[in-house]
Amino acid sequence: MQVVLDDYVAGASFATDLVNTSPRVWVEVGDVLPDPQALHDLLGEHGLSPDALRNGRRPTSGELADVQGLREEIRSVLDAPTADELVDRTHRLLQTVPHHVRLELDSQHGYRWNAVPDSIIDLAGELTLLIGYSLLGTLRTLGYERFRSCASPTCNGVFVDTSRGGRRRYCMPGLCGNRINVANHRQRQRRT
């Protein structure tokens, strides 16, 4: 999987969705990344084709466990209390994967910076590079204020807001945002 450093949106979106599969977020339901099929589906939803899963190979239970571990490390990064701490935590995470950065010619976009593994790496390693550089790219481009906790009082989710306006409030707008809207509507109805 090619990790292009100037495309931070896809990796930040994947990071958000990955950390929000945690039982820490889904307190009543539990882990929503419980098996290799769920991981396969999550990767597919984001259009990710890791080299570790070439030729249609599906994730194994071991790879799932590694990605679940990565999920907790990413949560720690997103929970960083300052921008400097976010950078430090991300750098420490990226140092776990032997890689280098190269300027490579892309036939469609000209030259682009890429994170290139020093050797064959596993699925969690590929996702570490994708997410790590995406989080740093988001911080550099949009600022630390784009790393947020969900505004829903009943949610423990976090997210990276890469929207143009930067006004996103919920980790899962279709779920958390709708719950708040329904609660507000019901409260207004009771008053009338």
C-alpha positions, 0 to 999 in steps of 0.5 A: 500500500502506497502511503502518500504524505500529502494525502492526509484525509484518507488516513485521518478518516480511517484513524477515526473509524478505527479508534471508534470501533473500540469497546471504550466507545461502544460501552454497551455493545462491546468491540465492533471490530470483533473478528477478521471479517469486520477488519476486512470490511472496515478496510474495504469501506475505506478503499484500502488495499494493504500489500500485506493482504495481496491477492484478496487474502483476508486478515487473520486473527493474529493480524486482527489482534495487532490492529486492535493493539494499534487502535489503542495506540492511535487512541492514545495519540488522539487523546494527547493533551497538546499538539507537541505531545501528539507529535511526540506520540506519533513519532514514537509510533512511527519509529516502530516501523522501519521505513524511509521517506522518498520523493517519487514520480507519480504519473498522474500527480508529478512528484510526491512524498511517500513513506516506504517500508525498508522491508516487507511489513505486516498489516499493522505496520502498513496501517501505522504508516498510513495513520501516523503520517496522516495525523501529522499531515492533519496537524500541520495543515489544519491544526491541533484544534481538529483533534476532538472528542465527540460532543455527545454527552453519552459518547466516548468517541474521538475524531479528526475533523478534516472537513473544509469548515472544521465544524464537525462535532460528533465522532459519528455524525449519523449516530451521535449527531442524530441522537442529540437531534432526536433528544433535542426534538423530544425536549422541545415537544415536551415543552409545548 
